[in-house]
Structures are given as C-alpha cells and as structure tokens.
Amino acid sequence: MRNTSESYKQLGVPFFKEVFNLLDQTFKEREIPYYLLGATAISLELLKDGIKPPRGTKDIDFAIMISSKTEYEEFSEELQKKGFVKVAAPWSFRHPGYDIVVDILPFGKIEENYTENFNQRHTDLHLLGLKEVMSDPAKVKIDDTLVNIPTLPGMIILKLVAWSDRPEERQNDLGDIL
C-alpha cells in the first residue's frame, strides 16, 4: 500500500484535501464505491516515487459505481447541499467556496452500451474501461483514507479511451501517457 499522506500536498490543487474530504464523506454515507482518476491519480502515483508531475490540473476526477440515473441525481442533490453547484457538463460540479471543479463519472448498472446519456441534449459520456479499471485498482493513502486509483496500465487505457472519444478537445492525453 502506498502512503501519499504528505504527497497530496504537492499536487498544486488548492483545497484538494477539503474537497476530497467532502466527496469521500458523501461516497461513504451513500455506500458508493469510487476511485480517483485523471491527472490527480497520475500525479499521486508519480509523487509517491518522488517524481514531480509534469503538469498540474485544475479539477479532480472521480469515477463512481452507481446503479441508476435516479441514484446519480440523488447523489447530485446531496453534493449541492454540501455547497457544490452544477456546471455546463452534467457530470461536473464546482465548489465556489474552494473554487474547484470536480468531475463525477458514473459507471456500473447506469451504463448502456458503455455510455450514459445525461439529458435531452444527448450529452453522451463514454464510460468504456471504467468498470474494468475498478475491478483491480491500486491503492493510495491520503491521511487516514485509503483511496482507489487506476493502476498505471488502467490509467493508460482510460487516457486512450478519452482521447479517442474527442481528440480535438483532449490534446494533453497522449503527452500524459508518455
């Protein structure tokens, strides 16, 4: 088990711990399995080995295993009670008090053909790989909390899927893999 109790402070994400604690508490209250992913997970993996991440991130990404759109909406309402507000993408939330955006990507029974259709505008989120990565996660410790993150191969798979979905919007993904 990797201990990143001090490493997370080097992420360069202001208020990371405060926002992480709010989300972790909500996940636990609702018994929602989750893992941290994206640039934050990659940075934690590098920091545990004393390697400074090549670039920072302005958001925190989570994947949550959830069974229905109703359950996701109830979870969303709970986040709003804790000060988060919805932003443009239906899976994104901002906490104005900490000025940070979090992406909450649902997977599990909510999926249909590896996608989730969020609203009438047909905003599809491609979820390919999230379930598979969750089946065998790496673990890091943030203070007293044990957190799942994708393994290095899992991170690469998720980056490739994200890039192939929207390469025109995802210019950093291939560089992140390198």
Secondary structure in CASP SS format (residue, H / E / C, confidence):
PFRMAT SS
TARGET T0000
AUTHOR 0000-0000-0000
METHOD secondary structure of the structure
MODEL  1
M C 1.00
R E 1.00
N E 1.00
T C 1.00
S C 1.00
E C 1.00
S H 1.00
Y H 1.00
K H 1.00
Q H 1.00
L C 1.00
G C 1.00
V C 1.00
P C 1.00
F C 1.00
F H 1.00
K H 1.00
E H 1.00
V H 1.00
F H 1.00
N H 1.00
L H 1.00
L H 1.00
D H 1.00
Q H 1.00
T H 1.00
F H 1.00
K H 1.00
E H 1.00
R C 1.00
E C 1.00
I C 1.00
P C 1.00
Y E 1.00
Y E 1.00
L E 1.00
L E 1.00
G H 1.00
A H 1.00
T H 1.00
A H 1.00
I H 1.00
S H 1.00
L H 1.00
E H 1.00
L H 1.00
L H 1.00
K H 1.00
D C 1.00
G C 1.00
I C 1.00
K C 1.00
P C 1.00
P C 1.00
R C 1.00
G C 1.00
T C 1.00
K C 1.00
D E 1.00
I E 1.00
D E 1.00
F E 1.00
A E 1.00
I E 1.00
M E 1.00
I C 1.00
S C 1.00
S C 1.00
K H 1.00
T H 1.00
E H 1.00
Y H 1.00
E H 1.00
E H 1.00
F H 1.00
S H 1.00
E H 1.00
E H 1.00
L H 1.00
Q H 1.00
K H 1.00
K C 1.00
G C 1.00
F C 1.00
V E 1.00
K E 1.00
V C 1.00
A C 1.00
A C 1.00
P C 1.00
W C 1.00
S E 1.00
F E 1.00
R E 1.00
H E 1.00
P C 1.00
G C 1.00
Y C 1.00
D C 1.00
I E 1.00
V E 1.00
V E 1.00
D E 1.00
I E 1.00
L E 1.00
P E 1.00
F E 1.00
G C 1.00
K C 1.00
I C 1.00
E C 1.00
E E 1.00
N C 1.00
Y C 1.00
T E 1.00
E E 1.00
N E 1.00
F C 1.00
N C 1.00
Q C 1.00
R C 1.00
H C 1.00
T C 1.00
D E 1.00
L E 1.00
H E 1.00
L C 1.00
L C 1.00
G C 1.00
L H 1.00
K H 1.00
E H 1.00
V H 1.00
M H 1.00
S C 1.00
D C 1.00
P C 1.00
A E 1.00
K E 1.00
V E 1.00
K E 1.00
I E 1.00
D C 1.00
D C 1.00
T E 1.00
L E 1.00
V E 1.00
N E 1.00
I E 1.00
P C 1.00
T C 1.00
L H 1.00
P H 1.00
G H 1.00
M H 1.00
I H 1.00
I H 1.00
L H 1.00
K H 1.00
L H 1.00
V H 1.00
A H 1.00
W H 1.00
S H 1.00
D H 1.00
R C 1.00
P C 1.00
E C 1.00
E C 1.00
R C 1.00
Q C 1.00
N C 1.00
D H 1.00
L H 1.00
G H 1.00
D H 1.00
I H 1.00
L C 1.00
END
